[in-house]
Amino acid sequence: MYLIHELKEQSAYAPIREHFSLDQIEFATNSEQGSVVGHYKDLSLQSHFQPIFSLAHKRAVGYEALLRARKANGEPVSPLIVFDMPENERETILLDRLSRNLHVRNFSAQSNSNNWLFLNVDPLMTVKGCQYGPFFKELLLRYNIPAHRTVVEILESSIDDEFMLIEAVKFYKDLGCLVAIDDFGAGHSNFDRIWRLSPEIVKLDRSIIVQAEIDIKIRRILPNLIKLIHESGSLSLIEGVETEQQALIAMDSGVDFIQGFYFGKPSKTLKDKHNIAKLMPDLCHKIRLLNEGESNNYHHRLKSQIELFQKTLKLIKKRIEPNIACLALLHSPLVKRCYLLDSYGKQIGPTLISPQFDKPHDPRMKPLQDAEDAIWARRSYFRQAVENFAKIQLSGPYLSIADANVCLTLSISFHQEGKLQVLCCDVDWDEAEKISGL
């Protein structure tokens, strides 16, 4: 077993003081039972690999390398404790390079020519690694791992120096590596850095999927978060998926990659023990049933409002004034407001408010009260109604700009005097949840 103090005794000690060369790092390793094991202080270090799956391809496309440590008596030691052990920058360099050396060698011994290797890099080495010599490039060359098959995971929230972070990302990209922002959504993560760093992959912190499982608001936001990541030019990965419910939420969000115990636990080998190709059809079927069930539930719970909405449309088509035609609908429970739009999404006339919701307006929202001539063409309920002529559409929950509260919108397109119009009716989401259990 080779420890730090034994490394100091080597004749090459002077270069070690600078950056620990590849040969010096490998002096602290040996082969045990077909895998490479490293030695750091009184610990033995091993590599475990957790599969990362592409949902579209239904197979593992990469593996994240994870460190596993044990004391001499076999007692496991948490990786968090291990990475907290270095007492200075020099020891941090040693541990980081030793870990990457183990992972690359153990991965190269059993991988095919396609899968990615995801490697975590210590925050200090992220910003200073290029100052300590070409270790990483030499490591990949020695073990015949092309740089384009490595994904360097950077914990950007732990790096305050913006310039050094940008330079570090450039360093790894210039090597040919892919860059992943790790644990996005935790700590001080923000989209400004995503836009500036342009990582190939953004890994969402496990806390997001955990919260989405218990909080419907987070669940509704998640697809939009994924969409924003895509629009910024990055692929998305949700990590920490441990239950079927979390898997369904992640898949329904539109995420590209998925990682977690539900799909595969870390192990020494790269074999896919959890056959995702067989698992996916069942999960897709369940998602379809859930979405259909949610839609049917909305329509069932709002049955009376939908019937009144249809009657209101018949009256309007008979050229009854909207304030008269909408009277019964506006007195229906949960209905907040009604309004008409033209073919361009421009509101025709004033918004008609339900008496039960016609309370004194929040003075802070006063600039939004008058919606006559407002343009709602960008709203999904308008586009859906236009695309599905004469068929009632029911939007998902969204925040209404009219009163800054969450609502659902019933909408339907029709012709009046040869011109396309859209009738809309907002239903109070919060009240609907309380009364009907939506």
Sequence and secondary structure as in RCSB ss.txt:
>XXXX:A:sequence
MYLIHELKEQSAYAPIREHFSLDQIEFATNSEQGSVVGHYKDLSLQSHFQPIFSLAHKRAVGYEALLRARKANGE
PVSPLIVFDMPENERETILLDRLSRNLHVRNFSAQSNSNNWLFLNVDPLMTVKGCQYGPFFKELLLRYNIPAHRT
VVEILESSIDDEFMLIEAVKFYKDLGCLVAIDDFGAGHSNFDRIWRLSPEIVKLDRSIIVQAEIDIKIRRILPNL
IKLIHESGSLSLIEGVETEQQALIAMDSGVDFIQGFYFGKPSKTLKDKHNIAKLMPDLCHKIRLLNEGESNNYHH
RLKSQIELFQKTLKLIKKRIEPNIACLALLHSPLVKRCYLLDSYGKQIGPTLISPQFDKPHDPRMKPLQDAEDAI
WARRSYFRQAVENFAKIQLSGPYLSIADANVCLTLSISFHQEGKLQVLCCDVDWDEAEKISGL
>XXXX:A:secstr
   HHHHHTSTTHHHHHHT  HHHHHTTEEEETTEEEEEETTEEEEEEEEEEEETTTTEEEEEEEEEEEE TTS 
EE HHHHTT   SHHHHHHHHHHHHHHHHHHHHTT  SS EEEEE  HHHHHHGGGG SHHHHHHHHTT  GGGE
EEEE GGG   HHHHHHHHHHHHHHT EEEEEEETSTT  HHHHHHH  SEEEE HHHHHHHHH HHHHHHHHHH
HHHHHHTT EEEE    SHHHHHHHHHTT SEE STTT   BSS    S HHHHHHHHHHHHHHHHHHHHHHHHH
HTHHHHHHHHHHHHHHHTT  HHHHTHHHHTSTTEEEEEEEETTSBEEEEEEE GGG     GGGGGGS  TT B
 TTSHHHHHHHHSTTS EE   EEETTTTEEEEEEEEEEEETTEEEEEEEEEEHHHHHHHH  
